[in-house]
Amino acid sequence: MNKENILEVNGVRKIFKKIVGTGTFLSLISSLRYNKENIVALNDVSFSLKKGENLGIIGKNGSGKSTLLRILANIYKKDKGVIRRNGSLTYISGFTYGLKRQMSVIDNIYILGYFLGLTRKEISKRVFKIIDFAELGNHTHTPIYQLSRGMMNKLGFSIYIHCISSNKPDIILIDEAISTGVDYKFQKKIIIKMRELLNSDSSVILVSHNLHIIKKYCDRVLWIEKGSVVKIGTPSDTVYDYLDYLKIDF
């Protein structure tokens, strides 16, 4: 492994098997008659990530971006290829991931904070900052199933951003976490915090359809189409070629 790199991905391939029924619903359920169709989600994907680098990943829906991040996070197993990593890793995919609906706001802070690697003492120091940032001071002991979707997103974002900034992982994987379905005022708070994260010492891989963010804060950009790497290069060149492919003015 090149000592300048914190992550190396070589020839990664991932295949999903889709069941295609050839008879009735009952025959499909009973597994008497069905075919399995191979779907190639990733095909020979290779790239590297340097220490302190921000790598953006772009591509249309279904191109394999999220699958790639889930393989890097050990959520999915690859079918082929080699991944070498040197350092700790945190994966963010939607800020409500990991929240327990029947538990209160404060209980969720402790559970998710512990999941992100903090001790109870470390979490306790951050509880009121998390609640204040999420604008949930009146709902500390409210079960989160009683909160709106936007309020849950605010809580999840606040937990992740305060715990990650304290824990300082070597690699952060962010999967479309900038668009969280919250009000405009809170979106501005998210952008400010995400800017701090992208300007930190951590190496970041950011999957996003927000090409303005990709161009502004990423050092290089990887474009994936139908599971294969189309291009990896500077943000300006790669985004321009991608938009030209989509026939969209930027």
C-alpha positions in Angstrom: 0.0 0.0 0.0 1.3 3.4 -1.0 2.2 5.2 2.3 0.5 8.4 1.0 -2.8 6.6 0.7 -5.2 5.9 3.5 -7.5 3.7 1.3 -6.9 1.7 -1.8 -9.6 -0.1 -3.8 -8.6 -2.4 -6.6 -10.9 -4.3 -9.0 -14.0 -4.4 -6.7 -17.0 -6.2 -8.1 -20.4 -6.7 -6.6 -23.3 -8.8 -8.0 -26.8 -8.9 -6.7 -29.2 -11.7 -7.6 -32.7 -10.7 -8.5 -35.4 -13.3 -8.4 -37.7 -13.2 -11.5 -40.9 -15.2 -11.2 -42.0 -17.4 -14.1 -45.3 -18.6 -12.7 -47.9 -17.6 -10.1 -47.2 -15.8 -6.9 -47.6 -19.0 -4.9 -45.2 -20.8 -7.0 -42.7 -18.0 -6.5 -43.1 -18.1 -2.8 -42.8 -21.8 -2.6 -39.6 -21.6 -4.8 -41.0 -24.1 -7.3 -40.5 -22.0 -10.3 -38.2 -19.0 -10.5 -35.1 -17.7 -12.2 -32.2 -15.8 -10.7 -31.0 -12.8 -12.7 -27.6 -11.4 -12.0 -27.4 -7.6 -11.6 -23.8 -6.2 -11.7 -23.8 -3.4 -9.2 -20.1 -2.7 -9.4 -17.6 -3.9 -12.1 -13.9 -3.6 -11.6 -13.9 -0.4 -9.6 -10.5 0.9 -8.6 -9.3 4.2 -6.9 -7.3 5.4 -4.0 -7.8 8.0 -1.3 -5.0 10.1 0.2 -4.7 11.2 3.8 -6.7 14.4 4.3 -8.2 14.2 0.8 -11.9 14.8 -0.1 -13.1 12.5 -2.8 -16.5 13.2 -4.4 -18.5 10.4 -6.1 -21.1 11.3 -8.7 -23.4 9.4 -11.1 -27.1 8.8 -11.8 -29.4 7.0 -9.4 -28.6 3.2 -9.5 -25.1 3.7 -10.8 -23.6 1.9 -7.7 -22.4 4.8 -5.6 -24.2 3.8 -2.4 -23.3 0.1 -2.9 -19.6 1.1 -3.1 -19.8 3.0 0.2 -21.6 0.1 1.9 -18.9 -2.2 0.8 -16.2 0.1 2.2 -18.2 0.2 5.4 -18.4 -3.6 5.6 -22.2 -3.6 5.3 -22.1 -5.5 2.0 -19.5 -8.1 1.0 -17.7 -7.7 -2.2 -17.6 -10.5 -4.7 -14.2 -9.7 -6.1 -11.3 -7.3 -5.6 -9.0 -6.0 -2.8 -9.6 -3.2 -0.3 -6.8 -1.9 1.8 -7.5 0.6 4.6 -5.2 2.3 7.1 -7.2 4.0 9.8 -10.6 4.2 11.5 -13.8 4.7 9.5 -17.3 6.2 10.0 -20.2 5.8 7.6 -23.1 8.3 7.5 -26.2 7.5 5.4 -29.2 9.6 6.3 -29.2 11.0 9.8 -32.1 8.9 11.1 -30.1 5.7 10.7 -29.7 4.0 14.1 -32.4 6.1 15.9 -34.8 4.0 18.1 -38.4 5.2 17.6 -39.8 4.1 20.9 -37.0 5.7 23.0 -36.7 9.4 24.0 -34.5 12.1 22.4 -31.9 11.9 25.2 -31.8 8.1 25.2 -31.2 8.1 21.5 -28.3 10.5 22.0 -26.6 8.1 24.4 -27.3 5.0 22.2 -26.1 6.5 19.0 -23.2 8.3 20.6 -22.0 5.0 22.0 -22.4 3.3 18.6 -20.2 6.1 17.2 -17.4 5.2 19.6 -17.9 7.7 22.5 -18.0 6.7 26.2 -20.9 7.7 28.4 -18.9 10.4 30.0 -17.9 11.9 26.6 -21.6 11.8 25.5 -22.7 13.5 28.7 -20.4 16.4 27.9 -22.2 16.9 24.6 -25.8 16.2 25.4 -27.0 19.8 25.8 -25.0 21.0 22.8 -26.6 18.3 20.7 -30.1 19.1 21.9 -29.6 22.9 21.5 -28.2 22.5 18.0 -31.1 20.3 17.0 -33.6 22.9 18.4 -35.3 20.2 20.5 -35.0 21.8 24.0 -38.7 21.2 24.7 -38.6 17.5 23.6 -35.7 16.1 25.6 -37.8 13.2 27.0 -40.2 12.8 24.1 -40.2 9.4 22.3 -39.0 10.2 18.8 -41.9 8.5 17.1 -43.9 11.5 18.3 -41.5 13.9 16.4 -42.0 15.0 12.9 -39.6 13.6 10.2 -37.8 17.0 10.0 -37.2 17.0 13.8 -35.9 13.5 13.7 -33.5 14.5 10.9 -32.3 17.5 13.0 -31.7 15.2 16.0 -29.8 12.6 13.9 -27.6 15.2 12.2 -26.8 16.9 15.5 -25.8 13.6 17.1 -23.6 12.6 14.2 -21.9 15.9 13.7 -21.0 16.4 17.4 -19.9 12.8 17.9 -17.8 12.6 14.7 -16.1 16.0 15.3 -15.1 14.7 18.7 -14.1 11.2 17.7 -12.2 12.3 14.6 -12.2 9.2 12.4 -9.5 8.9 9.8 -12.0 8.2 7.0 -15.6 9.5 6.8 -18.1 8.1 4.2 -21.0 10.4 3.6 -23.9 9.1 1.4 -26.3 11.8 0.4 -26.4 13.1 3.9 -26.6 16.8 3.0 -30.2 16.6 1.7 -32.1 15.7 4.9 -35.6 17.1 4.5 -35.4 19.9 7.0 -36.4 23.6 6.9 -34.2 26.2 5.1 -32.8 27.7 8.2 -31.5 24.4 9.5 -30.2 23.5 6.0 -27.8 26.5 6.4 -26.6 25.1 9.7 -26.0 21.8 8.1 -23.9 23.4 5.3 -21.8 25.2 7.8 -21.1 22.1 9.8 -20.5 20.0 6.7 -18.0 22.6 5.5 -16.1 22.3 8.8 -16.1 18.5 8.4 -14.8 18.7 4.8 -12.1 21.1 5.9 -11.0 18.8 8.7 -8.0 16.5 8.8 -10.1 13.4 8.1 -10.2 11.9 4.6 -13.8 12.2 3.2 -15.6 10.3 0.5 -18.8 12.2 -0.3 -21.6 10.8 -2.5 -23.9 13.6 -3.5 -26.1 15.0 -6.4 -25.2 18.5 -5.1 -22.6 19.3 -7.7 -21.9 22.7 -6.3 -20.8 21.1 -3.0 -18.8 18.5 -4.9 -17.0 21.1 -7.0 -16.3 23.5 -4.1 -15.0 21.0 -1.4 -13.7 18.0 -3.1 -10.1 17.5 -4.3 -10.9 14.9 -6.9 -14.2 13.4 -8.3 -15.0 9.8 -9.2 -17.8 9.4 -11.8 -19.5 6.0 -11.8 -22.0 4.8 -14.5 -23.7 1.4 -14.5 -21.3 0.2 -11.9 -18.1 1.1 -13.7 -15.7 4.0 -13.4 -16.1 6.4 -16.2 -13.6 9.0 -15.0 -11.6 10.2 -12.0 -10.1 13.6 -12.1 -10.3 17.2 -11.0 -13.8 18.4 -9.9 -14.1 20.9 -12.7 -13.2 18.5 -15.6 -15.1 15.5 -14.2 -18.3 17.4 -13.3 -18.2 19.2 -16.7 -17.9 15.9 -18.6 -20.7 14.4 -16.4 -23.1 17.2 -17.2 -22.2 17.1 -20.8 -23.1 13.4 -20.8 -26.4 14.3 -19.2 -26.8 17.2 -21.6 -27.4 19.7 -18.8 -26.1 23.2 -18.4 -24.4 24.0 -15.1 
